[in-house]
Amino acid sequence: MKVISLLPADIYTVVNKTVLTEADRKNLITLYEPIIGSLAVSLYLTLWRDLDKLEIMSIDFTHHHLMAILKMDLEAIRIAREALESVGLLKTFYKEAEINSYVYELYSPLPANEFFAHPILNVILYNNLGNKEYDLIKKEYEKMQVDLTGYTDISKMLNMTFKSVSANISHFDVQSHTIKPIELEKQIDFDLIISSIPKGILSNKAFNKKTKDLINELAFLYNLDSLKMAEILRTVINEKGFIEKENLRKTVRKYYQFNNGGSLPTLIYRTQPEYLRSPNGDTTNRGRIIHVFETTSPYDFLKSKYKGVRPTARDLKLLEYLVVDLELKPAVVNVLIDYVLRRNNNKLNQAFIETIAGQWKRLNIKTAAEAMNVAEKEHQKYTKKASKVNSKINENQPVWFNENITKEEISKEEKEELEDLLKEFK
């Protein structure tokens, strides 16, 4: 996909593809904000406010307008926009010209009942909030049950109240509440799945669009490849050769929990939140390293240490402990992984990690820069103590411990180590 540079002078127009209500505003803040973050929600509300009085279409604005209103730089606006696109709240169209122009189409948030039935959004909300907060939100949307025992329904039907008369009325398009379906890149090779299932078991009509979409969503959510999904699908085909969707959901969930110590999918696949990232523009070596820590998920960072091979179940469980149980931020987890692997001969010693992670949690470390600074200080204390015992100690340490790294004055060996860290993520 072509890389498009967003400029302050670029023009945008907002087009409302739906009917937006106060209920949508509540759902956006209550259900979507824990997933996409406050900056993305602010961008959505600002685009909504940009609409005309009839909430149909806006005049042309420059992106400098958004920068001034939101107090955000263009990179943060781009990330927020992509977050809205990913959950189906926004669709973006781009036209290249001397002054580039964009059209932003707004779509409604899912109604609460559809949101809580969604196979991806519902689970992500649960994982981001935890059981207690999730239950509190769910109770807000529970239907009120009214006891109608002893009452009789005396409501009139339409034909009992009004008479039908002929009328010559022309048809026209009326605004309606429109929801944009959430789109995913193809996760599953369905040809491979079909070829792996014995003939005669699967109906030719088993893989309709809805079933394929569900399988694709579950594969994304639970990080399953085509072969593993094929194994699971073989267990949920009924006697008529169709896939039992609810059984599929349960089986995939149980499979994931069995292989992940009972946990559901977590934030190990997510990157550092925008509001905790460093300002853009730092091109020093240290700034480039921080950028890697902030823009890479803990799963992908650890996978890079395995030279692209999926980490072991034990190491994934350790990642979940850091992100879910201790609630460390993704960039902080990446710094911790890099530090421990360098200190411990490329081994993730659980006790060692838990000791450091517990300390960082108590210190309320939330950013990559904070984690790097505290790691450097702790390492200096350790080496001073160790040098009293062994003056020849020469312990491995991350290249970002070097104070000269921000000045670009590093040795050839350190430069090679730095490039080795960065090359996986270029």
N, C-alpha and C positions, 0 to 999 in steps of 0.2 A: 504494500500500500504506500502511495506517495506521501512523503513527509510534508506537511503544510505548516508554514511558519505563521503564527498569529501575530498581527500587528495592531497597534493602538488605533490606526486610521481605518482599519477594515470595518466595513459597514455590516450591520445585521438588522434583520426584520423579524419580529415575532409573529407567528401565525397560530391562533388558537384552534386546535383540531377537536375540541371537546367543549363541554359546559362545565366550568369550574365552580365549585360550591365551597361553603365553609366546612362541610364534612370532608372535602378533599384536603383542605388546609390542615385539619386535625390529623387525618390519616398520614399526610406527608410528614408532619413533625413527629407524631407518635410512633408510626410503624416504619417509615423509611429512614428517618434521620439516624437511628442507631446503626444502620447499614451503610449509608452513603456519606454520612458526616454533615456537620452544620454548614460547611461552606457550599456544598452542593445544594442543600435546601435553600440557603440564602440566594443562590443564583436562580433557582427555580422561581422563588417568590418575587425576585426582582424582574425577571422576564414576564411574569404574570402582571406585575404592576406597570410594565412598559406598554401593555395593551391599551387600546383606546377605551372610551367610556362604555362601549358596547361589548368590550372584551372579545373582539373578533381579530383585530390585526393592529400592529403598532406602526408608527412612522419609522423612518430609518434612523438608527443610532450608530455611533462609532463604538468600538470596544473600549475606547478611553472613557466613555460614559460608564461602562461597567466597572472599570478600574477605580473610578472616582467614587461611585456609589458603594461598592463592596470593599473598598480599601484592600484590593487583592492585585497581585501582579498577573500578567497574562498567562504564565505557566500554571498558576493556581486556578485561574479561570478555566483553562483548558482541561485540567484534571477534574475539576468539579463538573464541567460539561460532560465529560466522558462517563463520569459516575452516573449522571442522570440518564444518559443514553443507555447504559448497561442494564438499568432496571426498568426501562420502558417508559420513562417520563418525558423523554425528549428525543426528537429526530433532527439531525443536522444536515443541511444541504449547503454545498460550497460552489461558488462560481469564481473562477480566476479571471482577473482583469487588471487594469492599471491600479485600481483600488479594489481589492478583493471584497466579495460580499457573501454573506451567510443568510440562510433562512433557518430559524429555529422553530420547529413545530412542537407545541406543548400538548401533552396527553395527560389524562387523569390518572391519579394513583388508583391502585386496585381497591375496590370496596373491602371492608374488613373481612367479610366472610370468604371472599376469594383469596385475600392475602394469606389468611391462616390456613387455607387449603392448598396453597402453592407449595410444590415440592422443594423449591430452593429458598425463596425469600423467608418462609416461615422458619426453616431450620437455621438459617443465618441469623435471623432476629433472636432466636432462642440462644444461640451460641454467643452472640455479642452481648446480650443482657444478663444471661444466667437465669436459673429457674425462678428465683424470687421476683425479679423485675418483670420477667416475661408473664408470669401468672397475674401480676397486678395489672398489666396492660390488657391481657386477655379478658379480665373481669370487667374492664371498662366497656367492652363490646358485647358482653353476654346479653341475650334477650331477656327482657323482664317477663316473667311468667305470671299471668293473671288468672286467678281461679274463676272460671265461668260456670261452675256447678250451679244448676238451678236456673240459669239464664236461658232465654230463647233468642235465636238470631232472627230479627224482624227486618233486616236490611232489605231495601227494594232493589230489584234488578233494573238494568238500563231500560229494557222494553216496557217495564211497568210504569216508568216515570216520563219517558220521552216517546214521541211518535216520529217515525221516519218520513222525511219528505225529500223529493228529488231536488238536486242542486247542481249547478254547473260550476264546479270548482277546479281551477287549474292546479296542477301539482308543482311543488317546489321543494328544494332541499331545506330541511330544518336542522338547526344545530342539535347535536345529541351528545350524550356522555360517552366519550370515546376513550378506549384504553388500548395502548400500543402493546402488542405481545412482546415479551422479553425474548431477545434473539441470542442464540449461542452459536459459536463456530462449531463445525461438525466434530463431535468427540468420538463417534463410533463408526466403524466400517461395517455397514449392514450386510454387504455382500459376503464378507468374511464370516459374520455370524450365521447367515443362512447356510453357507457351505459347510459350517462345522456342526450343524444340527442334522441328525440322521433323517433321511427322506421318509415321508409318510407321517412324521410326528407333527410337523408344523403346517398349519393351513396357509394357502396362498394369500389369504386376506388378513393374516395375522399382523403384518407390519403396515398398518394404515398410518396416516400422518400423525394422529394423536398419540398412538403407541410409540412411534419413532421419536416424537418430541419428548415424551416422558422418559424413554430410555436414554436419550441424549442428555436430558437434565440430570437424571440420576447419576450418569457416568461423570458429569462435571462435578456434581456435588460431592460424590463419594470417591472421586479420583480413580475411576476404574477404566482399564483399557478394554479393547474389543474382545479379547480372548476370555478375560475374567467375566465380562458381562455375558458372554455366550454360555459359560458354565452355569451362571445363575439363572439365565433364561430357561435352560433345559429343565430346571426344577419347578418352573411356574407355568408350564404349558398344560392346559386342561385337556380333557378327553376329546374335545372338538378341535384341538389344534390351535386354540387362541391363547394369548398371554393374559393371565389374570393380573390386572394392573395393581390392585391393592396388595395382593400376595407378593408381587414383584417389589413394591415399596418396602414391605416388611422384611423380605429376604435380604435385600440389599442393605438395609439398615442393620440387620442382625449380623450380616457378614462383616460390615465395617466395624461394628462394636466388638465382635469377636477378635478381630485382628488389631484392635486399638484399645484394648483394656477397658471396654465398656463405654468409651467416649463416642460422641457423635462428631461429625466434621467440625473443625475448629478454624481458628484464625491462622494456622501455620501456613496457609496458602495466601495470606494477605500481606500487603506491604505497609510500611509506616504511614499513619494518617497524615494528610497534608499539613494540618496545623502544627504538627510536631517535627516538620522537616526544616532543614536549614535553608536560609535564603539562597536563591539561585545566583549563579555568577561566580562562585568560588572555583577557580580553575587550578588552584594549587594541588599538589599531589594529595595532601590531606583532605582537601575539599572533594576531590574525585573519589577517594575512599569512602568518605561520609555519604556521598551520593549513591554509591553501590549499596552500602548498608541500608539506606533509606528506601531505595527503589526495588529491592529484591526481597521476596518473601523468605521466611526462615526455611521453608521446605526447599525452595530453589537454591538458596545459599548453601545448605547442607548437601544438596544433590551435587552442586559444583565441586564440593570437596571430595565427593565420591567419583569424580571425573564423569559426571553425567549419568551415573547409575543410581537407581532408586535407593535411598537410605534404608537401613535395616528397620524392622518393626520396632526393635528396642530403641533405636535412636529417634524414630518418629514419636514413640510414646514419650521420650524425654522432651522433645519439642513441645508436645501437647501440654506436658506438665509446666513448662516455662511460660507458655502463652496463655493457657487456660487457667491452671490452678494458681500460678503466681501473678498472672495478668501482666507480664512484662510486655512492652511494646515490641513489634517485629524488629525494628532496627537495633534495639537493645539486645535482643536474642542473637542477632547476627554478630554483633561485637563480641558477645560472650562466647559464641561458638568459635570464632576466629582466635580469640585469646586462649581459650582452653586447648584447642588443637595444637597451637604453637607451644604452649607451656608443657603439654602432656604427651609429646611424641605422637601426635595425630590420633590420640585416643580420647573419646568422650567419657571420662570417668564421672559416673553419676554423682558420687559423694562430693567430688571436687566442684562440679557444676552447681549442685544444690547449695553448697556453702556460699559460693560467690553470688548466685542468684538471690539467695535469701538476704544477703547484705545489700545488694542493689535495690531490692524491693523495699527494704527498710529505709534506704536513702532516697526513695521515690525517684529513681533514675528513669527518665522517660525518653530521652533523645540519644542518638548515636554519639554526639559530641560529649555529652555528660558521661556516658558509659566508657568512652575511650579515656577521658580524663581520670576517672576514678580507677580504671584498670592500670593506668600508668603509675599513679601514686602508690597503689597497693603493690605493684611489682617492684617499685623502688625500695619500699620498706622490706620486702622479702629479700631482695638481692643484697641489701646492706647487712641484714642478719646472717644470710648465708655466707657472705664474703668473710665474716669474722671467723667462721669455721673453716672455710676453704677459700683462700685468697685467689685461686685460679678458676673460680667458678665462671662458666661461660654459658649461660642458659639461653635457650631459644626464646625469642620474643617477637611479637608482631612488628612489621616494618613501621607501622604508624606510631610506635613508641619513640621513634627518632625525632628529636626536637627540630632538626634541620629540615624535616620533610616539607614544611611550609615554605622554606626558602629555596626549594629545589636543589639543595646541596647535599645529595645523598650519594653513597658509594655505588659502584657498578653492581655489586651483589644485591644491595638493597633495592636498586632500581629494577633489577630483574625480578625480585620478589614482588615488588609493587605491581609491575606489569602482569605478573602471573595472577595476582589477585584480581586485577581489573579486566583482563582479557576475556574472562568468561561472560562478562556482562556488557560488552561493547555492542 
